Amino acid sequence: MKLGDITNFMFGTLRGRLIALLDTLAEQSGALARNEAKYQRLLRNIRAAVIVHGADTRILMANPTAQELLGLSEEQLLGKASIDPDWHFLREDGSPMPLEEYPVDRVLAGRQPVRDLIAGVHRPDRDSVTWVLGNAEPALNEQGEIGEIIVTFVDITRRKSVEEVLRKREAELNEAQRIAHIGHWERDLIHQRVTLSAESYRIFGLSPQDRFLDLAEWHEQWKDLIHPEDRLQTAQAAADAIQGLSVYDVEYRVIRPSGEVRVIRSQGEVTKDESGRPLRMFGTMQDITELKQAEEALTRLNGELERRVADRTADLLKKSEELKNSQVALMNIVEDLNEKTSQLEQANIKLKEVDRLKSMFIASMSHELRTPLNSIIGFSSIILNEWTGPLNAEQKENIAAVLRSGKHLLSLINDVIDVSKIEAGKIDSIPEEFDIHDVVMEAVETVRKDIEKKGLELIVRTPRLSIHTDRRRLLQCLLNLLSNAAKFTNKGSIGVFAELSADESMMTIAIEDTGIGIEEDDLSRLFSPFVRLHAPRESIVPGTGLGLYLAHKLAHEILKGDILVQSTYGAGSRFTIRVPVTG
């Protein structure tokens, strides 16, 4: 073969191979283009965010999901470093994420992928935080160096919200269990795991451990906590419940690490699959130590009560027999009492009649009693004033004693007669129009001599004002109160103050003194008849004990008003009489 033929043959062969190679390259290029298109469609449609960083951390690609999640367009992202002042990344606890914890930087620093990183992304255009779960994978080039870093992440904001709600609900459940002293537990019979609530740990006297525990390890620890006498029945109850032979409901004693013994009641249920295979066992436990102690105390108390009831019943039977034996005597006593009651009722009727007659007698005999006494007082005054002739000192002293005794007796008779008249309903009210100033001054002038004799200051303030009531009985009340003030005041002053009430319906007349005052315990019986109060170290003051009683009666029943008293023992008293302006 000639050299030219050989050359043509080789050139033709090479040309054919080149054409075949070009066809293969074209086919592969089309396949690559098709794969690239598929890859781009996948990146556009996938719900995970994908960002590709170069070795210098600058962004080479960001799919639409990443753009939407970050709130930035592709133009705003491409070419930027992973650390941008507009982006704020947060740790899972909400604190700012430092530079060295960024996923791209961690991959560059450790040449290792970052898995399941939870971070918060604070977008510039939003106040809220978007929570993401991300991974970062290094892509090595032919030299074994990091050429690209592929970061993928998904939005878990809703999941975080749900988890937060679940954590809150779990915290609330734990708090409710703590308050109710009820814990819950669960056994995963497939994966041989056990879960205990915080209150369950507290009931056992243990510190909370991991949420999920190995069932075999926990069983050994739990068995050591059970009282030796209760271990067999407790284990048998669980086994029977798992086999479906009985409901799990058992009481057992627990010996806490501190040595304290507590009584626990545990209840539970077993769930099974369609084939009847046990899947899990779950339930509650409650510390019923105090309840058991209360039940035991109640049992003891019931026994004690039953014994006491038996003793009491026997005693009552004995008493009943004694009562039966004395029934006839009691009936006789009842008959005697009925007879005596009838007699007392008759006697009471007679006493009421006698009392009524007494009051009527005294009221009707007022003239006969006072006429001779007035004669004695009048003639004694004439003799004492020496109108019938001169007297020696001894005669004057004797006549003065007769006059004082006569006046005292007349005052007593007047008070008794007035009280009797009131009680018998024989006293009449005669209202009239008069000036309050005139009545007050008349009462003051009557006792002025006694007040000035003791060297007391007399203060009188009263307006000129007409009122309509029983003048004589008002004067009588004022005289009683002023006389008492003069009797029981040895130094200081006596004041009489009359004024109209704010609504102009009542006239109030207050009589104040700086006398010995009244002890608080005596105020309640101050207006009782025949009560005379004496202060220690004070001389006996003459009186009938009817003055205040009579004044109180007149003020209420005749004048339709009242008398008030305020007193400080050792400092003085204030008596206030109030009567309607129009009686």
C-alpha atoms as one frame of an Amber mdcrd trajectory, in Angstrom:
protein
   0.000   0.000   0.000   1.286   3.382  -0.914   2.102   5.968   1.699  -0.651
   8.271   0.393  -3.193   5.497   0.701  -2.067   4.802   4.209  -2.307   8.499
   5.050  -5.771   8.760   3.570  -6.861   5.648   5.454  -5.574   7.008   8.798
  -7.070  10.435   8.191 -10.419   8.884   7.314 -10.329   6.739  10.430  -9.415
   9.700  12.641 -12.084  11.806  11.001 -14.691   9.141  11.673 -13.641   8.847
  15.280 -13.621  12.614  15.677 -17.117  12.822  14.234 -18.251  10.015  16.595
 -16.595  11.820  19.527 -18.270  15.077  18.577 -21.623  13.271  18.338 -21.027
  11.765  21.800 -20.040  15.158  23.217 -23.114  16.734  21.689 -25.305  14.012
  23.156 -23.687  14.414  26.588 -23.990  18.196  26.343 -27.689  17.833  25.634
 -28.046  15.480  28.574 -26.195  17.944  30.785 -28.440  20.731  29.564 -31.487
  18.636  30.246 -30.166  17.749  33.746 -29.331  21.395  34.360 -32.890  22.322
  33.432 -34.272  19.642  35.727 -31.926  20.831  38.473 -33.090  24.432  38.003
 -36.766  23.408  38.008 -36.161  21.393  41.189 -34.476  24.350  42.873 -37.290
  26.676  41.824 -40.097  24.412  43.004 -38.665  22.763  46.091 -40.086  24.136
  49.360 -36.678  24.042  50.990 -34.478  27.105  50.726 -31.134  26.446  48.977
 -28.212  28.876  48.961 -24.830  28.034  47.398 -21.802  29.917  48.737 -18.370
  30.087  47.241 -15.218  29.388  49.206 -15.024  33.127  49.889 -18.544  32.880
  51.494 -20.128  34.961  48.697 -23.504  33.749  47.442 -23.398  32.074  44.047
 -27.040  30.949  43.854 -30.255  31.278  45.886 -33.465  29.529  44.875 -36.882
  31.297  44.970 -37.796  29.719  48.331 -34.665  31.213  49.878 -35.432  34.593
  48.326 -39.004  34.495  49.675 -37.970  33.356  53.145 -35.238  36.022  53.455
 -37.337  38.731  51.801 -34.548  39.541  49.312 -34.436  39.254  45.522 -31.848
  37.214  43.625 -30.072  40.452  42.636 -29.902  41.470  46.295 -28.423  38.129
  47.294 -25.939  37.172  44.568 -22.412  38.222  45.271 -23.070  39.131  48.914
 -21.227  37.631  51.831 -23.146  35.381  54.176 -22.693  38.012  56.871 -24.806
  41.028  55.990 -25.578  43.898  58.402 -29.222  43.780  57.279 -29.614  40.174
  58.407 -29.922  39.284  62.081 -29.477  35.670  63.059 -30.534  34.437  66.480
 -29.755  31.389  68.548 -32.568  29.053  69.547 -32.797  30.799  72.943 -33.338
  34.159  71.177 -29.869  35.623  71.830 -27.783  37.055  68.942 -25.757  34.422
  67.055 -22.009  35.232  67.026 -19.991  35.067  63.799 -18.271  31.804  64.591
 -21.608  30.009  64.909 -22.851  30.921  61.404 -23.214  27.658  59.414 -20.960
  28.725  56.481 -18.206  29.860  58.830 -18.474  26.664  60.874 -18.082  24.565
  57.709 -15.057  26.618  56.629 -13.512  26.361  60.074 -14.058  22.641  60.627
 -14.406  21.265  57.082 -17.346  19.296  58.482 -21.034  19.533  57.643 -23.420
  21.283  60.065 -26.574  19.312  60.799 -29.984  20.306  62.225 -29.071  23.859
  63.186 -32.064  25.831  64.525 -31.731  29.577  64.049 -33.888  32.667  63.897
 -33.837  35.001  60.888 -34.906  38.587  61.503 -35.894  40.081  58.151 -35.292
  43.820  57.644 -38.903  44.311  56.515 -40.541  42.469  59.425 -40.716  42.805
  63.188 -41.214  39.075  63.666 -38.580  36.331  63.596 -38.659  33.433  61.122
 -37.310  30.202  62.607 -35.478  27.772  60.298 -33.943  24.307  60.533 -30.809
  24.145  58.344 -27.887  22.048  57.129 -24.607  23.161  55.543 -22.587  20.760
  53.349 -19.087  21.380  51.931 -18.528  20.484  48.246 -14.838  19.573  47.585
 -13.091  20.227  44.266 -10.593  17.946  42.492  -7.822  19.206  44.766  -9.807
  18.183  47.881 -10.439  21.764  48.877 -13.781  23.355  49.627 -15.113  24.750
  46.430 -18.657  25.470  47.421 -20.853  25.325  50.513 -24.475  24.296  50.004
 -26.833  25.593  52.711 -30.392  24.229  52.875 -33.029  25.203  55.397 -36.782
  24.995  55.916 -39.232  27.316  57.713 -40.191  25.794  61.099 -41.834  28.895
  62.563 -45.222  27.191  62.902 -43.575  24.113  64.356 -41.751  26.311  66.888
 -45.057  27.969  67.822 -46.681  24.573  68.265 -43.707  23.357  70.297 -43.914
  26.506  72.433 -47.616  25.894  73.041 -46.885  22.256  73.858 -44.098  23.278
  76.251 -46.442  25.754  77.916 -49.193  23.147  78.153 -46.703  20.630  79.538
 -45.539  23.188  82.100 -49.163  23.861  83.044 -49.819  20.122  83.275 -46.751
  19.670  85.473 -47.896  22.546  87.684 -51.403  21.073  87.923 -49.896  17.693
  88.784 -47.673  19.321  91.396 -50.670  21.028  93.008 -52.789  17.868  92.865
 -49.817  15.632  93.827 -50.561  13.417  90.813 -47.812  12.295  88.416 -48.083
  10.508  85.081 -45.908   7.835  83.485 -45.690   5.880  80.251 -43.962   2.642
  79.230 -43.129   2.106  75.554 -43.366  -1.696  75.403 -42.018  -1.827  71.830
 -38.875   0.275  72.290 -38.542  -0.582  75.998 -38.505   3.028  77.152 -40.187
   4.720  80.126 -41.263   8.353  80.542 -41.948  10.016  83.911 -43.360  13.464
  84.692 -41.631  15.828  87.095 -44.266  15.147  89.765 -43.662  11.395  89.455
 -39.992  11.964  90.260 -40.990  14.123  93.231 -43.334  11.424  94.532 -40.433
   8.942  94.442 -38.176  11.491  96.139 -35.850  11.651  93.113 -34.422  14.502
  91.081 -35.835  14.722  87.517 -33.683  12.852  84.979 -33.837  12.510  81.193
 -37.345  12.486  79.790 -36.918   9.024  78.206 -35.222   6.270  80.210 -34.268
   2.726  79.402 -37.012   0.497  80.778 -34.668  -2.167  82.120 -32.458   0.365
  83.928 -35.447   2.188  85.356 -37.067  -1.091  86.440 -34.002  -1.937  88.538
 -34.040   1.515  90.177 -37.826   1.400  90.641 -37.656  -2.082  92.180 -35.161
  -0.851  94.790 -37.591   1.946  95.728 -40.518  -0.441  96.356 -40.951  -1.757
  99.881 -39.715  -5.380  99.922 -43.107  -6.642 101.100 -44.883  -4.968  98.143
 -42.538  -5.835  95.233 -44.146  -9.121  94.225 -47.739  -7.874  94.149 -46.717
  -4.691  92.293 -44.836  -6.581  89.576 -47.667  -9.106  89.277 -50.236  -6.312
  88.864 -48.237  -4.823  85.946 -47.784  -8.239  84.314 -51.499  -9.061  84.623
 -52.447  -5.692  83.111 -50.102  -6.184  80.126 -51.551  -9.669  79.544 -55.069
  -8.252  79.749 -55.992 -10.272  82.836 -56.909  -7.263  84.994 -56.971  -3.483
  85.188 -53.788  -1.948  86.554 -54.738  -0.427  89.910 -52.342  -1.084  92.780
 -51.263   0.463  96.081 -47.729   0.000  97.305 -45.220   1.548  99.668 -42.136
   3.422  98.455 -38.994   3.950 100.486 -37.507   7.244  99.351 -33.712   7.730
  99.305 -34.154   9.817 102.463 -35.644   6.778 104.223 -39.163   8.226 104.321
 -41.927   5.719 103.579 -44.810   6.903 101.391 -47.924   5.102 100.148 -48.521
   5.301  96.384 -51.575   4.439  94.324 -50.853   3.794  90.648 -53.456   3.269
  87.928 -52.943   2.608  84.239 -54.140   1.214  80.927 -52.530  -0.843  78.178
 -53.006  -0.041  74.470 -52.632  -2.773  71.870 -52.444  -3.012  68.082 -54.997
  -4.748  65.892 -53.330  -8.099  66.512 -53.536  -7.691  70.265 -49.830  -6.990
  70.781 -49.259  -4.610  73.740 -47.824  -1.301  72.506 -47.651   0.924  75.546
 -48.797   1.185  79.134 -49.588   4.582  80.596 -51.235   5.940  83.724 -51.017
   8.080  86.821 -49.592   7.817  90.307 -50.639   9.661  93.455 -49.085   9.988
  96.877 -51.943   8.904  99.178 -49.925   8.735 102.404 -51.927  11.453 104.146
 -55.179   9.928 102.861 -54.216   6.505 104.220 -53.218   8.072 107.530 -56.564
   9.881 107.632 -58.383   6.617 106.860 -56.495   4.832 109.643 -57.244   7.687
 112.035 -60.898   7.564 110.967 -60.982   3.814 111.545 -59.537   4.302 115.014
 -61.982   7.104 115.651 -64.908   4.965 114.459 -63.794   2.195 116.800 -63.538
   4.662 119.639 -66.931   6.124 118.770 -68.504   2.670 118.606 -67.070   1.871
 122.031 -68.274   5.177 123.431 -71.704   4.668 121.827 -71.901   1.220 123.389
 -70.906   2.644 126.771 -73.326   5.518 126.331 -76.106   3.143 125.261 -75.561
   1.036 128.357 -75.541   4.163 130.486 -78.733   5.395 128.793 -80.415   2.065
 129.388 -79.496   2.340 133.024 -80.743   5.945 133.132 -83.897   4.900 131.320
 -84.582   2.317 133.965 -84.017   4.900 136.669 -86.328   7.319 134.837 -89.013
   4.678 134.619 -88.698   4.075 138.330 -89.051   7.794 139.046 -91.786   8.488
 136.478 -94.565   8.452 139.041 -92.608  10.829 141.284 -91.996  13.169 138.326
 -95.682  13.166 137.427 -96.485  14.091 141.005 -93.914  16.876 140.860 -95.427
  18.138 137.593 -98.864  18.186 139.171 -97.453  20.108 142.166 -95.710  22.533
 139.797 -98.909  23.075 137.849-100.716  23.830 141.083 -97.956  26.179 142.255
 -97.905  27.852 138.824-101.622  28.498 139.077-101.137  29.916 142.543 -98.286
  32.125 141.337-100.384  33.402 138.454-103.152  34.348 140.882-100.593  35.980
 143.192 -99.071  37.875 140.240-102.488  39.194 139.277-103.031  40.358 142.844
 -99.568  41.975 142.943-100.259  43.846 139.718-103.538  45.047 141.163-101.806
  46.070 144.399 -99.119  47.897 142.438-101.772  49.680 140.395-103.655  50.631
 143.553-100.389  51.785 145.127 -99.638  54.051 142.209-103.199  55.357 142.198
-103.055  55.889 145.959 -99.807  57.859 145.815-101.007  59.901 142.863-104.292
  60.725 144.539-102.721  61.392 147.932-100.145  63.928 146.656-102.084  66.870
 148.110-102.651  65.188 151.484 -98.954  64.257 151.750 -97.485  67.602 150.728
 -99.881  70.015 152.518 -98.737  69.306 156.098 -95.100  69.148 154.983 -95.389
  72.532 153.305 -96.779  73.907 156.571 -93.777  72.551 158.475 -91.374  74.076
 155.912 -93.233  77.406 155.911 -93.451  77.784 159.702 -89.805  76.686 160.053
 -88.752  79.414 157.637 -90.812  82.043 159.568 -89.247  81.018 162.880 -85.714
  80.795 161.376 -86.073  84.290 159.920 -87.013  85.468 163.482 -90.331  86.909
 162.331 -91.885  85.607 165.552 -89.054  86.780 167.778 -85.316  86.395 168.288
 -83.618  82.943 168.562 -80.436  81.900 170.229 -77.724  80.016 168.287 -78.852
  76.568 169.390 -82.473  77.286 168.434 -81.402  78.558 165.001 -79.354  75.422
 164.381 -82.249  73.151 165.361 -84.828  75.050 163.272 -82.385  75.018 160.284
 -82.089  71.227 160.614 -85.884  70.924 160.656 -86.121  73.103 157.516 -83.436
  71.085 155.656 -85.069  67.789 156.564 -88.479  69.103 155.537 -87.203  70.230
 152.134 -85.395  66.908 151.611 -88.537  64.990 152.540 -90.651  67.196 150.242
 -88.212  66.556 147.360 -88.406  62.815 147.978 -92.230  62.895 148.150 -92.429
  64.990 144.957 -90.153  62.583 143.061 -91.994  59.470 144.280 -95.369  61.018
 143.461 -94.239  62.079 139.958 -92.787  58.613 139.218 -95.966  56.960 140.491
 -98.115  59.274 138.389 -96.105  58.466 135.263 -96.266  54.710 135.893 -99.977
  54.913 136.710-100.644  57.017 133.610-101.997  59.850 135.739 -99.577  62.573
 134.653-100.786  64.880 131.919 -98.787  66.927 129.442 -99.726  70.582 129.095
 -97.831  71.998 126.100 -97.589  75.755 125.676 -95.632  78.360 123.726 -92.698
  79.918 125.628 -89.186  81.321 125.167 -86.453  78.786 125.872 -84.241  81.556
 127.273 -86.733  82.249 130.068 -86.971  78.597 131.152 -83.187  78.120 131.149
 -82.630  81.294 133.178 -85.352  80.303 135.652 -83.611  76.978 136.274 -80.223
  78.697 136.547 -81.469  81.277 139.034 -82.975  78.540 141.185 -79.601  76.818
 141.693 -77.352  79.872 141.277 -76.913  80.320 145.039 -75.679  76.706 145.459
 -73.260  77.129 142.528 -71.853  80.450 143.747 -71.546  79.120 147.320 -68.949
  76.625 146.001 -67.086  79.329 144.092 -67.826  77.719 140.700 -67.856  79.639
 137.429 -71.308  79.690 135.824 -71.492  79.934 132.001 -74.867  80.357 130.264
 -75.465  80.654 126.512 -79.056  80.461 125.308 -80.874  82.064 122.389 -84.193
  83.860 122.371 -86.362  81.284 120.639 -89.966  80.174 121.059 -90.763  76.476
 121.353 -94.011  74.591 122.000 -93.849  71.846 124.664 -94.623  71.200 128.371
 -92.790  74.085 130.059 -93.209  72.805 133.650 -91.791  69.332 132.871 -88.887
  70.780 130.857 -88.058  73.071 133.798 -88.251  70.059 136.144 -85.744  68.130
 133.987 -83.371  71.125 133.820 -83.542  71.639 137.602 -82.701  67.942 138.198
 -79.703  68.069 135.873 -78.442  71.431 137.198 -78.863  70.312 140.819 -76.810
  67.173 140.119 -74.092  69.259 138.438 -73.934  71.555 141.487 -73.854  68.602
 143.921 -71.026  66.712 142.211 -68.802  69.657 141.180 -66.427  71.095 143.779
 -64.191  73.191 141.525 -64.113  74.517 138.017 -67.299  75.504 136.213 -70.830
  74.615 135.207 -72.104  75.541 131.764 -75.599  75.630 130.252 -75.730  75.801
 126.440 -78.968  75.837 124.446 -79.069  75.732 120.641 -81.247  74.721 117.719
 -80.375  71.553 115.793 -79.142  71.782 112.189 -82.537  70.797 110.783 -84.288
  73.190 113.252 -86.543  70.395 114.497 -84.977  69.855 117.931 -83.896  72.099
 120.803 -80.792  70.797 122.584 -79.818  71.994 126.057 -76.441  70.769 127.309
 -75.343  71.009 130.955 -71.579  70.569 131.382 -69.609  70.347 134.594 -66.016
  69.746 135.694 -67.077  67.500 138.542 -66.078  63.997 139.611 -67.474  62.337
 136.456 -68.997  58.875 136.125 -67.169  55.569 135.715 -67.888  53.735 132.446
 -69.304  50.676 134.230 -71.891  52.898 135.979 -73.259  54.573 132.830 -75.565
  51.646 131.987 -77.484  51.957 135.283 -77.393  55.749 135.546 -81.100  56.207
 134.741 -82.373  53.347 136.936 -84.617  54.225 139.931 -83.101  54.584 143.406
 -79.535  54.312 142.073 -77.040  56.599 143.747 -73.460  56.552 142.480 -70.630
  57.563 144.835 -67.007  58.094 143.931 -64.248  56.828 146.249 -62.880  59.439
 148.640 -65.977  61.607 148.067 -68.408  62.490 150.832 -71.984  61.194 150.645
 -74.135  63.588 148.604 -77.772  63.816 149.704 -80.427  62.720 147.229 -83.275
  60.290 146.571 -81.800  58.395 143.621 -84.909  59.263 141.591 -83.853  62.562
 139.961 -82.205  61.192 136.831 -84.748  58.374 136.542 -87.579  60.911 136.699
 -85.874  63.312 134.238 -85.321  60.430 131.812 -88.981  59.367 132.122 -90.255
  62.916 131.603 -87.978  63.524 128.609 -89.105  60.337 126.833 -92.764  59.965
 127.803 -93.930  63.559 128.317 -91.591  65.734 126.243 -91.139  63.089 123.466
 -87.388  63.683 123.450 -84.391  62.056 125.112 -81.400  62.612 127.413 -77.826
  61.799 126.372 -74.820  61.570 128.667 -71.066  61.755 128.104 -68.683  61.521
 131.016 -64.985  61.124 131.770 -64.288  59.851 135.234 -62.357  62.489 137.186
 -62.863  65.192 134.531 -66.588  65.934 134.381 -69.862  65.129 132.640 -72.129
  66.475 129.902 -75.889  65.812 129.994 -77.859  66.838 126.898 -81.642  67.005
 126.846 -83.269  67.134 123.408 -86.919  68.030 122.874 -88.915  68.734 119.697
 -89.381  72.424 118.923 -93.049  71.693 118.267 -94.435  69.276 120.812
